[in-house]
Amino acid sequence: MTFSELGLSKALVDTLDGLKLVKPTPIQAQAIPLVLEGRDVIGLAQTGTGKTAAFSLPILQRLAPGKRAAPKKVRALILSPTRELSAQIAKSVKDYGRKLNMTSTVVVGGVSIRPQIKALSTGIDILIATPGRLIDLIDQRAVSLNEIEVVVLDEADQMLDIGFMPAIKRILAMTPAARQTLLFSATMPKEIRELSSRHLKDPTEVSVIPAKKTADRVDHSVMHMQSSSKMGALASLIREQQGERVIVFTRTKRGADKAAKRLDAEGIAAAAIHGNKSQGQRERALAGFRAGTVPVLIATDIAARGIDVPGVSLVINYELPNVPEVYVHRIGRTARAGASGTAVTFCAPDERSLLRDIEKLLKTPVPVVKAPEGTYVDALADPDGDFAPLNRTQRPRQGARPAGAKPQGRGRKPAQGQGAKPGQQQGKPQQGKPAAAAGANRHHPSAVANHKGEQQPASKTRRRRRSGDRRPRPEQGEARAAVQA
């Protein structure tokens, strides 16, 4: 099947031929005819299967014959969770519509809002936006949504995880009821299903793969090791790639910055990208990664959906995600557009429960491979049970005694012939020094013994007198008497 058979115009097909896009992907082949018919669509497909073209191509064809947008008006709205993904969608829309007389722009946070207000003042055919910045523009009356014809929710589950759902509901309430609504995502949580049933009209669901499954061409595995061994294993795996593109995912922004600094100290060029970075810093990091001058990109989950760089040979989960679905999107950064890739996960003992959640989601165990030399810990064949799985809320207590071990320390009665001075009998107090009661902890402040060796309760804290009950000191009384006289 070709794009021309899907009902696309000759101008779009010629543009796709120039971009060397001839054969549509499964999600494109099923979604494009439905969108051209004007139906609401729910598209469920793996990351990297071409969802952007599945909704942008039919939108361009639908809007092309119509009149241009009026000032401060928008004809089509595409919502995405991150700045990077919004920028990539905007680039695709411009590439696909280069032969069409249509306008498009992108509005995201992290940059000045004034140029965005100016761009919207003349009217925009296709607006690509993050929900937070769009709400800001609406509050400043820089844009109106009452003439929108099509709304697209891209990566809806990620917008749910970030907390954009209240903003999305508010935005949808400002659009006409007769709009066409398209929802695309890699997973379909229950909340997204409820959103679609409330805001989509008789939608047609397109699911080219079972939900909650990793990309078919990704060879993913897990390495068990201590947390302190992860940095050495990370540097070792990156060196094995010999300059190829590698994406490393961490849970926190601070962890991403720390990993980037450590790799730089090891002589490995790396850049971190996360929410605390300015838009200019994020764009420079992605530009260096695409150009190959920075072969390692370290990102948090906020950027997991927005990185669409071809040729990523390895994805490393330096830390396991708290949400199992995020694992699918992380490893989906490799094996893009039909290519193959590798994903490796570092699992510390206290992350074992997170790994079990991921395996439950995938309905299959993640293969275990040996970590680089010097970092391997065989947690699955540990005879002493030192790396037994921990619950997410459990942590090993500082200085905890191993199971079956006898208590040690000063409170233990010394064995026969140990700990006694010559001429002193075991178990009896020294002359002139009363012994504390049996079982008392002599290091506790409440353990006070009298002269007979009996344990006494700790003295009660003196009650603080109220200001009215406070008795004046003698010199204060004399001063008051002098004043009264």
Buried (B, 14 or more C-beta within 10 A) or exposed (E): EEBBEBEBBEBBBEBBEEEEBEEBBBBBBBBBBBBBEEBBBBBBBBBBBBBBBBBBBBBBBBBBEEEBBEEBBBBBBBBBBBBBBBBBBBBBBBBBBEBBEBBBBBBBBBBEBEEBBEBBEBBBBBBBBBBBBBBBBBEEEBBBBEBBBBBBBBBBBBBBBBEBBEBBEEBBEBBEEEBBBBBBBBBBBEEBEEBBEEBBEEBBBBBBBEBBBBBEBBBBEBBBBBEEBBBBBBBBBBEEBEEBBBBBBBBEBEBBBBBBEBBEEBEBBBBBBBBBBEBEBBBBBBEBBBEEEBBBBBBBBBBBBBBBBEEBBBBBBBBBBEBBBBBBBBBBBBBBEEBEBBBBBBBBBBBBBBBBBBBEBBEEEBEBEEBBEEBBBEBEEEEEEEBEEBEEEEEEEEEEEEEEEEEEEEEEEEEEEEEBEEEEEEEEEEEEEEEBEEEBEEEEEEBBBEEEBEBEEEEEEEEEEEEEEEEEEEEEEEEEEEEEE
